[in-house]
């Protein structure tokens, strides 16, 4: 590592957003060990307490809605089941209330697909979580990528193409906006015991939504929650995904094998957000996936890395890669160059798997490289060595933070809290404490007490029925706002 990155604490450094990346499954990325206790409440409450001890921003929970059945296919779950490669998977939101009960500041980002359930049902689910966590929840908006999920959720149909999936996603999000923000006026809940009135029905309205995919009359069945709308997270990296993120996201989860690749994505989305949607691009926080193996000495870190191979299963890696890319690696000869295949693929995940390997890339190259690292870049070393590399990535890319995946559970997360966080804190790259003690996800995301709702330039802002606003006036304003966003989406 260059000496230029071996620095003392830098004044004015911006603390990173630091998340733990999880999945409600016995094997998230590979390999697998104590994470087989994923179906016990104690697993999740222990994780939450480790995270809050380290002043971690949030636990980010990924999800899939079908098995990875491409490898050894067609529709074979042999490899996924053998290695527990995100199969089985539990429904991720169920554990959030338990984690919230044992913490005060930790936030929770949960993945829900726009094909998973009707938006009316989802709006109740996410609003309930926002209530029970006292405003510490975010929604990772995804459109799904597995045909195995589509077969079960779309009446046996194939997964729609990118264009239709993202068209549906835009409409899905709009329904959720209207249910959560346009059904109830901010002051509709009165709790007036003298008048025997819990809520004023005159301040609750039907939304009467009629679209291409959904017809929803409303109103929302839950009362306004602490944030009104969860923090909006988005993880699509295709051009339609970047367009959706530029419009709706407060946090965007991106991936690349190089900091230069991250910078390219960040610059593209920020430009879209500013030029097309008139947003302050700095209000969008970009998070990258990362895996670290950290120990007090370099030799111990390398030994810890080498020890991981006894847990790793090549069959599980192939199953995961099949799900991420749609490619069955067994269909290719040992000497086939998969880098050439990636040039014609719509799957950004396939491009990312081969982008940092010079020259020819065979299936064995991919499997060997991902055997203990999953889909993320890997940094191995002492706290200073790992922090040096993280600092380099930040300086080159402008990334706002990282989703740290585990190699071994809970050891990886404990090492991050006990070894890496103090070094990052010394450099100004991790905060000393939560900016808003007992605050909402959004308050701690932006570091501003009282900012429980989206910024004024966000697409959701105009959907909110503010206190004291007459219903007719609100509906006139709402229609103008909706027409503005329809025009922007029609030009996508």
Order of alpha helices (4+ residues) and beta strands (2+ residues): beta-alpha-beta-alpha-alpha-beta-alpha-beta-alpha-alpha-beta-beta-beta-beta-beta-alpha-beta-alpha-beta-alpha-alpha-alpha-alpha-alpha-beta-alpha-beta-alpha-alpha-alpha-alpha
